[in-house]
């Protein structure tokens, strides 16, 4: 849920709940490669169509 904050890096977690249901691969996830931004690859050219149809309110005060 950290992504729901405007500045999630300013709200570090201090406790974990529900760890009994954590999947076994969770502990190694930080070791996976992650050098590609979310929108770096769009092989089918869908991003402009998605952005044009987006009706979500901007994440700032208007």
C-alpha positions in Angstrom: 0.0 0.0 0.0 3.0 2.3 0.0 2.1 3.3 -3.5 -1.0 5.0 -2.2 1.1 7.8 -0.6 2.2 10.9 -2.6 5.8 10.4 -1.4 6.1 6.8 -0.3 9.8 7.1 0.3 8.9 9.3 3.3 6.8 6.6 5.0 9.1 3.6 5.6 7.3 0.5 6.9 7.8 -0.3 10.6 5.9 -3.5 11.0 4.6 -6.4 8.9 1.3 -8.2 9.2 0.0 -11.4 7.6 3.5 -12.9 7.2 2.2 -16.4 7.7 0.7 -16.2 4.2 3.8 -14.7 2.5 4.8 -16.6 -0.6 8.1 -18.5 -0.5 9.8 -16.5 -3.2 9.3 -13.2 -1.4 12.7 -13.2 0.3 14.6 -13.2 -3.0 12.6 -10.6 -4.9 15.1 -7.8 -4.1 17.8 -9.7 -6.0 15.9 -9.9 -9.3 17.0 -7.6 -12.1 15.1 -4.4 -12.2 16.8 -2.0 -14.4 14.0 -1.4 -16.9 11.4 1.4 -16.2 7.7 0.5 -16.5 7.1 2.1 -19.8 10.5 1.4 -21.4 9.1 -1.3 -23.7 5.9 -1.0 -25.7 6.3 -3.5 -28.6 2.7 -3.3 -29.7 2.5 0.5 -29.5 -0.4 0.4 -27.0 0.8 3.2 -24.6 -0.6 6.1 -26.6 -4.0 4.4 -26.8 -4.0 3.7 -23.1 -3.0 7.2 -22.2 -5.6 8.7 -24.5 -8.4 6.7 -22.9 -7.3 7.3 -19.3 -9.9 9.2 -17.4 -8.2 8.9 -14.0 -8.0 12.2 -12.0 -4.4 13.5 -11.9 -2.5 12.9 -8.7 -2.2 16.5 -7.7 -4.5 19.3 -6.6 -6.2 21.2 -9.5 
